[in-house]
Amino acid sequence: MPTSDDFVSRAVADKFMDAREIAALLNVPVTWVREHTRNGRIPHIKFGRYVRYDSKDVLAWVEEQKSGGARWRTYVPRPGPRG
């Protein structure tokens, strides 16, 4: 028997979404989505004056944003003067 998650996954994958829907999907404010759209950070499509998002592209972008397993130390001291 299909679950509500199956229905949501199928619905999300089959349509373009607006900023409000992407904000709900990512659990972030709509202003965050619009700011990242303006800055070109989140994948989007322009249809004239309308901006839409392909949910598959956005979810792939989210996967790219995941971090982990990085070096724990970002500062690497330079060797001191020899002498």
C-alpha positions as CSV (number, residue, x, y, z in Angstrom):
1,M,0.0,0.0,0.0
2,P,1.5,3.4,-1.0
3,T,2.4,5.7,1.9
4,S,1.9,9.5,2.0
5,D,5.7,9.8,1.5
6,D,5.4,7.9,-1.8
7,F,2.7,10.3,-3.0
8,V,4.8,13.3,-2.0
9,S,7.9,12.0,-3.7
10,R,6.0,11.3,-6.9
11,A,4.3,14.7,-6.8
12,V,7.5,16.5,-6.1
13,A,9.3,14.8,-9.0
14,D,6.7,15.5,-11.6
15,K,6.3,19.3,-11.6
16,F,8.1,22.6,-11.4
17,M,7.9,24.3,-8.1
18,D,7.7,27.9,-6.9
19,A,9.8,29.6,-4.2
20,R,7.2,28.8,-1.5
21,E,7.2,25.1,-2.3
22,I,11.0,24.9,-2.4
23,A,11.2,26.7,0.9
24,A,8.8,24.1,2.4
25,L,10.8,21.2,0.8
26,L,14.1,22.5,2.3
27,N,12.5,23.8,5.5
28,V,14.0,27.3,5.0
29,P,12.3,30.7,4.7
30,V,11.1,31.8,1.3
31,T,13.4,34.8,1.6
32,W,16.3,32.5,1.8
33,V,15.2,30.7,-1.4
34,R,14.8,34.1,-3.2
35,E,18.1,35.4,-2.0
36,H,19.9,32.2,-3.2
37,T,18.1,32.5,-6.5
38,R,19.1,36.1,-7.1
39,N,22.7,35.1,-6.3
40,G,22.6,32.2,-8.7
41,R,23.4,29.7,-5.9
42,I,20.3,27.5,-6.3
43,P,19.3,26.0,-9.6
44,H,16.3,27.7,-11.1
45,I,14.5,28.3,-14.4
46,K,13.2,31.6,-15.7
47,F,9.9,31.6,-17.6
48,G,9.8,35.3,-18.5
49,R,9.1,37.1,-15.2
50,Y,8.4,33.8,-13.4
51,V,11.0,31.8,-11.6
52,R,10.5,28.0,-11.1
53,Y,12.6,25.2,-9.7
54,D,12.9,21.7,-11.0
55,S,12.7,19.6,-7.8
56,K,15.1,17.0,-9.1
57,D,17.8,19.7,-9.8
58,V,17.3,21.3,-6.4
59,L,17.5,17.9,-4.6
60,A,20.7,17.1,-6.6
61,W,22.1,20.5,-5.5
62,V,21.3,19.7,-1.9
63,E,23.3,16.5,-2.2
64,E,26.2,18.5,-3.5
65,Q,26.0,20.8,-0.5
66,K,26.5,18.0,2.0
67,S,29.7,18.1,3.8
68,G,31.6,15.8,6.1
69,G,34.8,13.9,6.3
70,A,36.7,17.1,5.6
71,R,40.0,17.9,7.3
72,W,39.3,19.0,10.9
73,R,41.9,21.7,10.7
74,T,41.6,24.5,8.1
75,Y,44.5,26.5,9.4
76,V,47.9,25.1,8.6
77,P,50.8,27.1,10.2
78,R,53.7,28.0,8.0
79,P,57.1,26.8,9.1
80,G,59.1,29.4,11.1
81,P,62.3,30.9,10.0
82,R,65.3,28.7,10.1
83,G,68.4,29.7,11.8
